[in-house]
């Protein structure tokens, strides 16, 4: 598929050309790679955000489990008089 971009700042174009030349590729190859990278970047960002939400939910659930375990340990102590060891 062909893309045409008009009215690019000449200074930006010179920088693009310089980067492409340093990489020993054409401007077209460089810009094609940048556009393709940009296309998958948002998907990756969305996946990372979803993973962060999942981690946060897991942390909250683990905190609730820790509180429940403490309550159960207290109940066991009260009922049996046996003190359970606390993990380090």
Secondary structure as the mmCIF struct_conf table of DSSP 4:
data_model
#
loop_
_struct_conf.conf_type_id
_struct_conf.id
_struct_conf.beg_label_comp_id
_struct_conf.beg_label_asym_id
_struct_conf.beg_label_seq_id
_struct_conf.end_label_comp_id
_struct_conf.end_label_asym_id
_struct_conf.end_label_seq_id
HELX_RH_AL_P HELX_RH_AL_P1 UNK A 10 UNK A 22
TURN_TY1_P TURN_TY1_P1 UNK A 23 UNK A 24
BEND BEND1 UNK A 25 UNK A 25
HELX_RH_AL_P HELX_RH_AL_P2 UNK A 27 UNK A 80
HELX_LH_PP_P HELX_LH_PP_P1 UNK A 82 UNK A 87
#
